Amino acid sequence: MTCNNRWLSVLEKDLQPILSPLISGEERSLSPDEQRLLATWAVKTALMLDLGSDQPVIPTGFYHDLRLRRCPLPSYIVWIGAYRDWHYAAWGSHGGLRLGISADESPNGFVSTFTAFRVVFQVFGKFTRGGAQMDDRRPVAAALAPIWPRQGRPIDWPPNRLAFGDDSLAELAQSIKG
């Protein structure tokens, strides 16, 4: 447990100078390395949301894989966006997904959407092998920038200078269905 706490502490410390300006709403460019750190933190936060939920769905092995890899798995997609309103310093939605399976089967994926003051993260994960893919034609896609899998180029935040409001956070959370 000490090893796990140590690397999570390092992650939080490394992330602070990147996330702090975003939390304040400062526009900025994010390098590929900064995107990787943000994506790793977002996945860690999504896993914590799962652990704190009434019905956790993420298999234990995914927690171990994050600790070993110290970056998201190829079966995750992580987006970042902006939040313009002031009602939620921290807001979250998390749930299991049934991707291509019947409703009576256990979830084989998840989606977590949450805010950290002015920043919105959405994490999509599937529990099967291979990389996650998504043809993102959602109406909300223009206000999001993918930060995982690696894009290999800087991105501007907020994406397209768009931001989610209180009314659109729930829409974003429900935009991935399974």
N, C-alpha and C positions, 0 to 999 in steps of 0.2 A: 504494500500500500504506500510506503514511503516513496518508492520510485515513481508511482503513479502521481502522487501529490507533487513531487519535485518537477516533473515535466509539465504538469498542468500549471504550476506556478510560473515556470519559464514561459509557457505559452501566453499566459495573462500579461506578464511583464513585457514580452516582445510585442504584444498586440496593443498595449496602452497608447503608444505614440501614434499608432495608425487609427485606432477606433476613436480616440478622444476628439479629434477635429470633426469626425463624422457625427458623433453624438451631439456636438455643438451646432451642426448644420453647415459647417464650412465646406464649400465646393472644393474638390481636389481631384487629382489624377491618382489612380492606384496602380502601382507596378505589379507585374506578375507575382513577385514574391510576397507583396502585401496582400494580394488576392488569395494566395495559398494560406497565409496565416488567418485571414478573415474567414475563409471557408472552413478551415480546421476548427476554429473557435465556434463557428455556427453549427457544425456537426456535433461538437462536444455539447453545446447548449441543447440541440435537438435530442441528443441521447439523455440528457438530464430531464428534459420535459417528458420523455417517455418514462423514465424511472419514477417521476413524480405523478404520473397519471394513474387513474383508477384501474386501467387495463393496459399495462405495458405490452407492446407488440414486438419490439426489436429484440432479436435473439442475442443472448449474452456474448456470443462470439464476436459480434460487431463492436462491442465495447473493447474487447481484447485487441481486435485488429486496429482500432484507432490508436490504442496505447502503443502498439508495436510499430505501426507505420508512421504515426504522428502527422498524418494528413488523411483527408477523406479517401474512401475507397472508390474505385472506378464505377461502382454501382450507385453512386450518389451524384446528384446535380444540385448545385448551390447557386442561388441568385441573391443579389443585393439591390435594394431600392432605398427610397427616402420616405420619411413620414413627416407631413407638414403640420399636423394638428398638435395640440398640447394635452389632450386628455389622458394619454397612455404613455407613461415613462417606460413601462414594460407591459407588453400585451403578448399573449401567445395562444396559438391553436395547434393542436397536435392530434394525429389519429392514424390508424392503420388503413391501408389500402388493399383492395383485392384486385390485382391486375391480371385480367384474363382468366380468372377463376370464379367459381360460384360464390354466392353470398354466404353459404353455410360453411365455407372453408376458412381456415385461419388466414389472417392477412399475410400477404407476401411482399408488402411494401409499406411505406409511411410517408407522410408529408407533415412538416412542421413549419409554421409561419410565426414569426415573432418580431417584436420591436425591441430596440435598445435606444431609448430616447428618439433621436431623429433618424435612426437607421432601421430598415426592414430587411429581414433575412427570410428566405424560403429555402428549405432543405427537402429534397425528394430523394428517397432511397428505395431500392428494391433488394430483396433478400436472395435473389437467384444470381447465378454466375454471369459474368460479362459486364460490359459497361452500360450505364444507364443512357438511354436515348429518349429524346422527346422532341416532337415536332411542335415547337412552341408558337402556336397561332392564337393563344389566349388574348383577349382584349387587353389584359393587364401587362402583357409582355413588353410593351414599349417603355414602361416605367421600371423595368428590371434589367439588370446586367448579369449575365452568367459569370461567376468567378470560379466555378469548378464544374467539370474538369478544366484544367489549365487552358487559358486562352492564349497565352504566350505574347500578349501585348497589353500595354496599359489601357485602362478604361477610365472614363470620366464618371465622377459621382457628384450629384445624382444623375442617373442615366437619363439622357435627353431632357434634363432639367425638369423632370416630372416627379411628382410626389403623391403618395397615398394619403388620404384623409381618413378620419374615423369611419366614414361611410363606406370606404372602399377596402378597408383592412379585411373585413369578413368576406368580401367578394374575392379578394386575393387568396385567402385561406381556403375557400371552396373552389378555386379555379382548377385544381388538380383533383380529379375524381378517379376512383378505382373500385 
